Amino acid sequence: MPVFQWIFILFFCLFAPLQALAAHGISIDGKLKYPADFTRFDYTSDKARKGGSLVLHDLGSFDKMNPFTLKGSAPFGLEMFVFETLAVASLDEPFAEYGLVASDIDLASDRTSVTFTIDSRARFSDGTPVTPEDVKFSFDILKSDKAHPFYQIYLQDIAEARILDDRRIQFLFSRPNRELHMIVAQLPVLSKAYYTRHPFDSLDDMRTPPLGSGPYVVAAVKPGKSITYKRNPDYWAADHPVRRGMFNFDTITIKYFKDQIVSVEAFKAGEFDFMVVNIAKQWVRDLKGRRFDNGELVKKRFPHKNNAGMQGFVFNTRRPLFQDPLVRQALGLAFDFEWTNRTLFFNQYTRSNSYFSNSDLAATGLPRGRELKLLEPYRDQLPPEVFTTPLTPPSTSPPNSLRGNLRQARRLLMQAGWRVKDGLLQNRAGQPFQFEILLISPSFERVMAPYVKNLHKLGIKATYRTIDPALYTDRIKNFDFDMVVNVFGQSQSPGNEQRDYWYSTSATRKGSRNLAGVRSPVVDALVDEIVYAWTREELTAACRALDRVLWYGYYVVPNWYLASHRLAYSARFHQPETLPLYYNPYQLLMTWWIE
């Protein structure tokens, strides 16, 4: 190891914050809200009672019982209800985890390894103990090419798992970063014995339920139509501090619907109990009726402080049509967000203005300080706007207008070599500019219709098509699309997952989340700055620098976000008095109960 690296490690060990009470929990900054003797999370309730049945819904279908492979679709809930991880995140801290399957977590002082002590009480649902051998098997199989490619990327810097004794396992890091110990703690723990009997990388027999250590077991399956989970009466962690007051329902059934619009009517008719509403029209106009009027059904906004990330119309830059940034910029100018928000969304949304929207990680103003220092070496490789222009999405608010934006778009397309002939935009070879927008829900068609109409004014023949969710998932995995709508979600502390979003190597790896096909050495370098940042200041600067480079790469047409969850649910639910800060709706639901 070079001398400067040894000096850095020595400096870090001497001056970095000590990991407070590391045995029961870990965090990125060494701070933990909950002491070693805490009894439950604050966003749970000691009034919660076990019992009752919960019915949920999902769209599409499923054809396998292994959620950790690329091929096929697994039913909703397996990872949440059946499988467990070494530690679980606290939902009221931005980056802290507390031991579950692992009772003790010891991060080495030089951060080159972490050791987990397996809780002696931990059991799979068949009663067999969870051992370090199971944890090592889980790591090895998830990092192999038998698992979904995401895990290979996410676990990239974790070099090896070593069994130390009958309860302890150590993970060695090839190159330390601030969150590797957190990543290892998120490792799903699989039964080595079960997956020795059932090939991991095949589509499991739908009649053979998977084996996990979680609070539920699979009780019934109707292939492609529904799955029912039953609370395990012998669940080993029922009274664990990170589980107390949670997973209170005796059974949880997931029903599958082909259409999001149909599912709303099914909810109003009482076919399921809880619904996350992602469509403004449904929230304002469709969720009405007798059962809402008499109080049987409730709709309510739940605020959160989640990093909103970026939702947008994603260009597949693997397609020759979208390889020119000028073309992508021009197509972004054709989207009239203000009209869409006012006419279709009842002004409920805020325009996405960053890949880290609703977060202090979002780039603002012009680059300066540490952020500018990161960008400066790549000035000759980047658009001038990265250094001269704040991140500002196109607008049609006065004094701007759609007509003005389309005129600018036409100039950009001409600059890129496109001309209108006989009403159609054509390149020098006479090939027309045409592409298809792939959708998973017909509810998005009303958003696409005016956008496509605006594109037609530029001579572009754009179409949109809604396809079956299973087919949609398969085409996304194989990057078989021109344009799709996607959300690039972000955590409060972005890290290794950014490789799956933006790395050049992930652009060709099927199943990755680099849907745009970003292949840029500058982006790769800035992602590494994020992954290997040690302080919050370094992380913030790296995220803001990456934000600017992605923004002026015009990989998406920015959409919108909402700083709350819109939830509709049965009035029979009881809820804790305290909300978490950083959560998804189903994590929240698992703290509710029925009297």
Legacy VTK file of the C-alpha trace (Angstrom):
# vtk DataFile Version 3.0
C-alpha trace
ASCII
DATASET POLYDATA
POINTS 595 float
0.000 0.000 0.000
1.402 3.446 -0.873
2.686 5.538 2.007
0.045 8.240 1.539
-2.709 5.656 2.051
-1.156 4.509 5.330
-0.941 8.147 6.438
-4.617 8.632 5.557
-5.699 5.564 7.511
-3.653 6.673 10.524
-5.188 10.145 10.329
-8.689 8.707 10.034
-8.218 6.378 12.997
-6.929 9.236 15.165
-9.375 11.947 14.239
-12.526 10.357 12.770
-15.544 10.129 15.101
-15.541 6.977 17.162
-18.319 4.472 16.431
-20.653 4.973 19.394
-21.983 1.770 20.954
-21.061 -0.174 17.827
-22.047 -3.558 19.267
-25.796 -3.210 18.742
-25.878 -0.819 15.783
-23.854 1.002 13.169
-24.062 4.260 11.242
-22.082 6.206 8.711
-21.197 9.106 10.988
-20.699 7.090 14.183
-23.870 8.448 15.806
-26.834 6.345 16.942
-30.168 7.570 18.261
-31.043 4.380 20.145
-28.922 3.019 23.026
-28.035 -0.647 23.462
-30.957 -1.230 25.826
-33.682 0.345 23.667
-36.959 -1.574 23.614
-38.555 -0.397 20.349
-38.336 2.243 17.643
-40.129 5.525 18.428
-42.337 5.232 15.347
-43.885 1.992 16.659
-46.464 1.732 19.460
-46.673 -0.311 22.640
-50.432 -0.384 22.027
-50.045 -2.495 18.876
-51.834 -5.844 18.965
-51.395 -8.954 16.843
-54.278 -10.257 14.771
-56.472 -9.683 11.762
-55.993 -10.034 8.041
-54.465 -7.508 5.656
-55.177 -7.595 1.930
-52.945 -5.632 -0.455
-52.645 -5.415 -4.220
-49.962 -5.348 -6.862
-49.943 -4.973 -10.639
-48.920 -7.597 -13.154
-48.123 -11.152 -12.201
-45.386 -13.394 -10.793
-43.745 -16.628 -11.887
-41.068 -17.483 -9.336
-40.434 -17.604 -5.601
-36.856 -16.336 -5.600
-36.601 -12.523 -5.489
-32.803 -12.539 -5.816
-32.411 -13.647 -9.442
-32.743 -11.751 -12.708
-35.020 -14.060 -14.673
-38.734 -13.912 -13.985
-40.847 -11.926 -11.521
-41.239 -12.683 -7.812
-44.371 -11.768 -5.826
-44.458 -8.648 -3.723
-43.490 -9.118 -0.088
-40.982 -11.961 -0.100
-38.024 -9.758 0.818
-39.997 -7.861 3.459
-41.956 -10.685 5.061
-39.974 -13.912 4.580
-36.294 -13.000 4.378
-34.234 -11.015 6.889
-30.958 -9.159 6.898
-28.107 -8.975 9.389
-29.324 -5.534 10.483
-32.280 -3.266 9.710
-32.464 0.459 9.050
-33.932 2.897 11.508
-36.592 4.941 9.740
-36.050 8.068 11.817
-32.295 8.329 11.222
-30.762 9.104 7.830
-28.102 6.372 7.901
-28.210 4.033 10.910
-28.837 0.290 11.204
-29.450 -1.948 14.213
-28.619 -5.618 14.518
-31.294 -8.234 13.819
-29.878 -11.592 12.700
-26.587 -10.205 13.998
-26.583 -9.438 17.724
-23.179 -7.701 17.674
-21.473 -5.690 14.937
-17.812 -4.740 15.230
-16.294 -2.424 12.648
-12.507 -2.592 12.516
-10.751 0.622 13.546
-9.205 0.948 10.066
-12.563 0.168 8.414
-11.080 -2.619 6.320
-13.383 -5.277 7.783
-16.495 -5.804 9.869
-17.390 -8.770 12.078
-20.925 -9.930 12.841
-21.912 -12.178 15.726
-24.996 -14.176 14.812
-27.781 -14.014 17.393
-27.952 -17.408 19.081
-31.764 -17.199 18.958
-31.951 -16.663 15.172
-33.905 -19.406 13.437
-35.282 -20.119 9.990
-38.991 -20.857 9.904
-38.313 -24.620 9.899
-36.626 -24.269 13.283
-33.038 -24.707 12.086
-30.522 -22.188 13.483
-29.027 -19.415 11.377
-25.271 -19.966 11.232
-22.219 -18.161 9.856
-22.204 -20.820 7.128
-25.625 -19.560 5.987
-24.365 -15.974 5.944
-21.255 -16.891 3.955
-23.352 -18.905 1.518
-25.678 -15.912 1.100
-22.778 -13.592 0.338
-21.106 -15.985 -2.097
-24.276 -16.824 -4.028
-25.480 -13.204 -4.248
-22.104 -12.047 -5.493
-22.014 -14.799 -8.135
-23.484 -14.620 -11.626
-26.399 -16.754 -10.431
-27.928 -13.769 -8.665
-29.348 -10.508 -9.980
-26.513 -8.342 -11.374
-27.373 -5.611 -8.896
-25.770 -7.566 -6.062
-22.506 -8.023 -7.933
-22.273 -4.257 -8.352
-23.492 -3.365 -4.874
-21.148 -5.852 -3.142
-18.238 -5.128 -5.453
-15.817 -3.817 -2.806
-16.514 -6.594 -0.306
-13.706 -9.030 -1.088
-14.317 -12.028 1.116
-16.364 -13.568 3.926
-14.480 -15.560 6.575
-16.088 -17.751 9.215
-14.279 -17.150 12.517
-16.159 -19.585 14.755
-19.612 -21.067 15.265
-21.219 -17.606 15.719
-18.949 -15.032 14.101
-18.284 -14.111 10.485
-15.924 -11.444 9.170
-16.170 -9.527 5.899
-12.993 -8.115 4.372
-13.077 -5.026 2.159
-10.932 -4.655 -0.947
-11.111 -0.874 -0.646
-12.784 0.720 2.379
-15.439 3.354 2.066
-17.743 4.991 4.558
-20.726 2.690 3.967
-19.382 -0.798 3.242
-20.196 -2.001 6.755
-23.740 -0.699 6.238
-24.011 -2.524 2.916
-22.879 -5.848 4.376
-25.417 -5.435 7.167
-28.155 -5.310 4.487
-27.192 -8.786 3.243
-30.272 -11.061 3.004
-29.622 -14.253 4.953
-30.500 -17.405 3.009
-30.576 -21.002 4.178
-27.647 -22.912 2.716
-29.432 -26.210 3.270
-32.598 -25.065 1.488
-30.795 -23.715 -1.569
-28.657 -26.819 -1.746
-31.877 -28.791 -2.230
-33.495 -26.198 -4.530
-31.287 -24.748 -7.326
-30.891 -21.036 -6.650
-30.792 -19.835 -10.245
-33.844 -21.674 -11.537
-37.470 -20.639 -11.389
-38.649 -22.316 -8.207
-41.591 -24.653 -8.203
-44.472 -22.357 -7.246
-45.688 -25.074 -4.885
-42.441 -24.979 -2.901
-42.386 -21.996 -0.516
-39.026 -20.345 0.142
-37.416 -20.683 3.551
-36.426 -17.583 5.480
-36.069 -16.349 9.041
-38.645 -13.559 8.775
-41.927 -12.945 10.594
-44.051 -14.648 7.921
-44.141 -17.852 5.923
-45.802 -18.434 2.573
-49.158 -20.059 3.308
-50.883 -20.185 -0.091
-50.072 -19.379 -3.708
-52.287 -18.975 -6.742
-49.629 -18.642 -9.449
-49.707 -15.206 -10.994
-52.886 -14.231 -9.128
-52.299 -14.053 -5.379
-50.010 -15.013 -2.536
-50.843 -15.258 1.174
-48.320 -14.890 3.977
-49.080 -16.240 7.457
-47.457 -14.896 10.594
-45.065 -17.466 12.018
-46.251 -18.202 15.598
-42.716 -19.336 16.440
-40.975 -16.317 14.929
-37.672 -16.043 16.754
-37.526 -12.209 16.802
-41.146 -11.452 17.727
-39.997 -9.542 20.822
-36.774 -8.121 19.352
-36.427 -4.324 19.786
-36.230 -3.765 16.005
-39.390 -5.871 15.505
-41.498 -5.011 18.547
-44.785 -3.386 17.555
-44.337 -4.373 13.911
-45.664 -7.064 11.525
-48.880 -7.271 13.483
-51.251 -8.914 10.981
-51.942 -12.641 11.202
-52.166 -12.954 7.422
-51.171 -10.729 4.523
-52.584 -11.476 1.079
-51.395 -9.827 -2.135
-53.908 -9.803 -4.985
-52.712 -9.102 -8.518
-54.463 -6.783 -10.960
-53.591 -6.142 -14.585
-54.627 -2.511 -14.584
-54.058 0.378 -12.186
-57.390 1.970 -13.038
-59.315 -1.246 -12.374
-57.490 -1.646 -9.072
-58.920 1.681 -7.826
-62.462 0.423 -8.361
-61.541 -2.855 -6.669
-60.239 -0.929 -3.665
-63.456 1.101 -3.416
-65.416 -2.159 -3.582
-63.495 -3.552 -0.620
-61.277 -6.108 -2.360
-58.176 -4.875 -0.553
-57.362 -2.589 2.389
-54.530 -0.207 1.533
-53.472 1.697 -1.546
-50.566 3.953 -2.436
-51.941 6.556 -4.838
-49.465 7.724 -7.467
-51.943 9.345 -9.849
-53.160 12.858 -9.057
-56.484 12.391 -10.864
-57.273 9.283 -8.840
-56.489 11.109 -5.621
-58.675 14.137 -6.406
-61.516 12.690 -8.459
-61.714 8.904 -8.247
-61.264 8.209 -4.547
-64.746 9.325 -3.621
-68.035 7.657 -2.875
-70.230 6.205 -0.157
-67.512 4.329 1.721
-65.392 7.485 1.946
-68.420 9.561 2.976
-69.418 7.223 5.812
-65.849 6.862 7.100
-65.172 3.247 6.115
-62.326 4.400 3.871
-59.805 7.150 4.549
-57.432 9.061 2.291
-54.626 11.029 3.878
-51.255 12.554 3.041
-48.302 11.388 5.111
-45.305 13.751 4.964
-41.764 12.401 4.648
-38.226 13.704 4.300
-37.100 11.215 1.666
-34.609 12.218 -0.985
-36.927 12.355 -4.028
-34.220 11.523 -6.570
-35.218 11.936 -10.204
-38.292 10.852 -12.119
-38.178 11.420 -15.840
-38.779 10.244 -19.386
-35.583 8.258 -19.910
-33.761 8.230 -23.245
-32.134 4.927 -24.131
-28.827 6.280 -25.428
-27.941 2.815 -26.701
-30.250 3.756 -29.587
-28.462 5.770 -32.324
-31.413 8.181 -32.383
-30.667 9.420 -28.863
-26.872 9.482 -28.828
-26.615 13.203 -29.561
-27.102 15.369 -26.431
-28.497 18.169 -28.619
-31.336 15.880 -29.686
-32.067 14.894 -26.097
-32.050 18.536 -25.003
-34.458 19.426 -27.809
-36.945 16.718 -26.837
-36.869 17.948 -23.255
-38.032 21.368 -24.423
-41.207 19.833 -25.873
-42.564 18.800 -22.455
-44.863 21.415 -20.948
-44.757 20.644 -17.224
-46.696 23.722 -16.149
-49.655 22.850 -18.391
-49.503 19.208 -17.310
-49.379 20.058 -13.611
-52.199 22.581 -13.876
-54.499 20.645 -16.197
-53.893 17.020 -15.280
-52.379 17.079 -11.783
-54.368 19.822 -10.032
-51.074 21.601 -9.244
-50.051 18.901 -6.770
-46.465 18.418 -7.928
-43.112 20.159 -7.872
-40.869 19.986 -10.936
-37.794 17.805 -10.534
-34.790 20.109 -10.627
-32.059 17.667 -9.627
-31.118 14.004 -9.516
-31.304 14.519 -5.737
-34.547 16.515 -5.588
-35.898 17.489 -2.158
-32.428 17.080 -0.654
-29.465 19.181 0.430
-27.404 17.050 -1.979
-29.005 18.816 -4.958
-26.768 21.197 -6.906
-27.750 24.836 -6.536
-26.367 28.024 -8.054
-22.959 27.650 -9.698
-20.258 25.167 -8.643
-17.827 26.447 -6.063
-15.353 25.241 -3.479
-14.857 21.493 -3.223
-17.537 20.868 -5.868
-15.769 23.075 -8.422
-12.463 21.422 -7.596
-13.959 18.027 -8.496
-15.275 19.302 -11.828
-12.319 21.420 -12.922
-10.096 18.558 -14.208
-12.857 17.583 -16.650
-13.712 21.071 -17.940
-12.648 20.224 -21.513
-14.878 17.112 -21.491
-18.014 18.801 -20.167
-20.594 21.202 -21.596
-19.874 24.830 -20.602
-23.286 24.975 -18.888
-21.963 22.733 -16.106
-19.874 25.696 -14.966
-21.997 28.637 -16.095
-25.688 27.771 -15.679
-27.654 26.638 -12.597
-29.790 23.523 -12.984
-33.026 24.894 -14.401
-35.671 22.765 -16.153
-37.446 24.232 -19.201
-40.495 26.273 -18.277
-43.543 27.664 -20.030
-44.336 30.136 -17.251
-44.302 33.741 -18.529
-42.259 35.264 -20.022
-41.443 31.790 -21.437
-43.872 29.852 -23.607
-44.223 26.476 -25.260
-43.906 28.127 -28.658
-40.585 29.663 -27.638
-39.332 26.330 -26.303
-40.283 24.546 -29.519
-38.470 27.164 -31.573
-35.343 26.574 -29.500
-35.828 22.807 -29.893
-36.048 23.185 -33.681
-32.780 25.124 -33.732
-31.058 22.404 -31.688
-32.357 19.671 -33.996
-31.125 21.552 -37.065
-27.742 21.955 -35.369
-27.730 18.168 -34.857
-28.333 17.595 -38.588
-32.121 17.124 -38.700
-34.430 18.906 -41.168
-38.200 18.935 -41.685
-39.237 17.595 -45.086
-42.839 16.915 -46.058
-43.848 17.484 -42.455
-41.435 14.895 -41.068
-38.135 15.443 -39.305
-35.415 13.619 -41.246
-31.670 13.206 -41.028
-29.239 13.648 -43.911
-29.899 10.085 -45.069
-33.628 10.791 -45.303
-34.493 8.623 -42.303
-37.464 9.907 -40.274
-37.209 10.725 -36.589
-39.564 8.218 -34.966
-39.594 6.323 -31.681
-41.887 4.601 -29.182
-42.512 5.420 -25.525
-43.102 2.257 -23.509
-45.582 2.475 -20.620
-46.588 0.087 -17.842
-49.870 1.808 -16.936
-52.589 3.278 -19.164
-52.991 6.088 -16.627
-49.803 7.645 -17.997
-51.230 7.840 -21.507
-52.957 11.145 -20.739
-49.561 12.588 -19.793
-47.919 11.294 -22.931
-50.656 12.402 -25.338
-49.898 16.167 -25.113
-46.137 15.507 -25.032
-46.355 13.437 -28.219
-48.528 16.150 -29.772
-45.810 18.710 -29.055
-43.202 16.404 -30.581
-45.341 16.104 -33.698
-45.104 19.908 -34.073
-41.361 19.362 -34.459
-41.940 16.740 -37.165
-41.158 13.853 -34.797
-43.289 10.737 -35.134
-43.506 9.592 -31.515
-45.957 6.976 -30.284
-46.720 5.480 -26.878
-47.909 2.016 -25.918
-48.955 0.357 -22.676
-47.942 -3.298 -22.374
-48.432 -6.112 -19.891
-46.410 -5.544 -16.670
-44.561 -8.870 -16.968
-43.522 -8.107 -20.549
-42.626 -4.547 -19.537
-40.337 -5.834 -16.766
-38.613 -8.196 -19.182
-38.041 -5.478 -21.768
-36.642 -3.124 -19.131
-34.213 -5.784 -17.921
-32.970 -6.221 -21.481
-32.932 -2.476 -22.310
-35.394 -3.164 -25.130
-37.043 0.255 -25.376
-36.619 3.727 -26.873
-38.011 5.770 -23.983
-39.599 4.845 -20.646
-40.731 6.617 -17.496
-38.513 5.788 -14.548
-37.729 6.916 -11.019
-34.082 6.965 -9.963
-34.692 6.811 -6.233
-32.050 8.113 -3.847
-31.246 7.450 -0.206
-30.297 10.056 2.363
-26.686 8.970 1.917
-26.031 7.876 -1.694
-23.205 5.417 -2.211
-22.439 2.128 -3.938
-25.846 1.899 -5.626
-24.800 4.820 -7.852
-22.632 2.354 -9.777
-25.767 0.470 -10.784
-27.394 3.724 -11.927
-24.602 5.406 -13.875
-21.399 3.355 -14.237
-20.230 2.596 -17.768
-19.950 -1.104 -16.954
-23.575 -1.221 -15.793
-24.749 0.181 -19.143
-24.200 -3.219 -20.754
-25.157 -5.375 -17.767
-28.697 -6.675 -18.213
-30.912 -5.965 -15.250
-28.938 -2.926 -14.106
-30.676 0.337 -13.288
-28.573 2.267 -15.804
-31.592 2.484 -18.084
-30.256 5.549 -19.880
-27.113 3.683 -20.925
-24.818 6.346 -19.436
-21.205 5.669 -20.456
-18.963 8.514 -19.391
-15.504 8.425 -17.788
-16.362 11.691 -16.004
-19.511 10.181 -14.524
-17.549 7.069 -13.499
-14.976 9.212 -11.719
-17.623 11.264 -9.884
-19.497 8.140 -8.839
-16.248 6.892 -7.318
-15.952 10.205 -5.471
-19.387 9.514 -3.969
-18.605 5.912 -3.083
-15.281 6.731 -1.439
-16.228 10.015 0.255
-15.424 9.893 3.968
-17.192 12.979 5.254
-20.629 14.457 4.665
-18.970 17.503 3.114
-17.101 15.335 0.602
-20.271 13.384 -0.168
-22.312 16.531 -0.710
-19.750 18.025 -3.068
-19.477 14.800 -5.079
-23.268 14.420 -5.370
-23.668 18.008 -6.515
-20.888 17.632 -9.077
-22.457 14.428 -10.429
-25.845 16.135 -10.437
-24.580 18.846 -12.787
-22.887 16.427 -15.177
-25.965 14.185 -15.428
-28.294 17.165 -15.805
-26.361 18.629 -18.721
-25.998 15.182 -20.261
-29.774 15.411 -20.909
-30.354 11.730 -20.175
-33.938 12.303 -19.038
-36.784 14.746 -19.483
-37.279 15.768 -15.824
-40.734 15.082 -14.375
-41.974 15.909 -10.879
-42.048 14.811 -7.242
-44.233 15.005 -4.149
-42.900 15.436 -0.588
-45.594 13.247 0.928
-47.183 9.833 0.466
-50.827 9.783 -0.648
-52.417 6.811 1.058
-55.964 5.437 0.992
-56.871 2.734 3.514
-59.525 1.055 5.620
-60.594 2.975 8.724
-60.194 -0.153 10.861
-56.428 0.376 11.067
-54.802 1.834 14.171
-51.543 3.792 13.888
-48.675 4.848 16.158
-48.688 8.464 17.235
-45.218 9.158 15.794
-44.352 9.069 12.102
-40.902 8.009 10.886
-38.922 10.478 8.802
-37.503 8.363 5.964
-39.792 5.581 4.829
-41.820 3.973 2.111
-45.567 3.405 2.619
-45.279 -0.331 3.231
-42.687 0.144 5.962
-45.176 2.513 7.584
-48.012 0.010 7.172
-46.035 -2.650 9.036
-46.307 -0.512 12.199
-50.133 -0.439 12.002
-52.525 -2.916 13.550
-56.182 -3.953 13.778
-57.969 -4.189 17.135
LINES 1 596
595 0 1 2 3 4 5 6 7 8 9 10 11 12 13 14 15 16 17 18 19 20 21 22 23 24 25 26 27 28 29 30 31 32 33 34 35 36 37 38 39 40 41 42 43 44 45 46 47 48 49 50 51 52 53 54 55 56 57 58 59 60 61 62 63 64 65 66 67 68 69 70 71 72 73 74 75 76 77 78 79 80 81 82 83 84 85 86 87 88 89 90 91 92 93 94 95 96 97 98 99 100 101 102 103 104 105 106 107 108 109 110 111 112 113 114 115 116 117 118 119 120 121 122 123 124 125 126 127 128 129 130 131 132 133 134 135 136 137 138 139 140 141 142 143 144 145 146 147 148 149 150 151 152 153 154 155 156 157 158 159 160 161 162 163 164 165 166 167 168 169 170 171 172 173 174 175 176 177 178 179 180 181 182 183 184 185 186 187 188 189 190 191 192 193 194 195 196 197 198 199 200 201 202 203 204 205 206 207 208 209 210 211 212 213 214 215 216 217 218 219 220 221 222 223 224 225 226 227 228 229 230 231 232 233 234 235 236 237 238 239 240 241 242 243 244 245 246 247 248 249 250 251 252 253 254 255 256 257 258 259 260 261 262 263 264 265 266 267 268 269 270 271 272 273 274 275 276 277 278 279 280 281 282 283 284 285 286 287 288 289 290 291 292 293 294 295 296 297 298 299 300 301 302 303 304 305 306 307 308 309 310 311 312 313 314 315 316 317 318 319 320 321 322 323 324 325 326 327 328 329 330 331 332 333 334 335 336 337 338 339 340 341 342 343 344 345 346 347 348 349 350 351 352 353 354 355 356 357 358 359 360 361 362 363 364 365 366 367 368 369 370 371 372 373 374 375 376 377 378 379 380 381 382 383 384 385 386 387 388 389 390 391 392 393 394 395 396 397 398 399 400 401 402 403 404 405 406 407 408 409 410 411 412 413 414 415 416 417 418 419 420 421 422 423 424 425 426 427 428 429 430 431 432 433 434 435 436 437 438 439 440 441 442 443 444 445 446 447 448 449 450 451 452 453 454 455 456 457 458 459 460 461 462 463 464 465 466 467 468 469 470 471 472 473 474 475 476 477 478 479 480 481 482 483 484 485 486 487 488 489 490 491 492 493 494 495 496 497 498 499 500 501 502 503 504 505 506 507 508 509 510 511 512 513 514 515 516 517 518 519 520 521 522 523 524 525 526 527 528 529 530 531 532 533 534 535 536 537 538 539 540 541 542 543 544 545 546 547 548 549 550 551 552 553 554 555 556 557 558 559 560 561 562 563 564 565 566 567 568 569 570 571 572 573 574 575 576 577 578 579 580 581 582 583 584 585 586 587 588 589 590 591 592 593 594
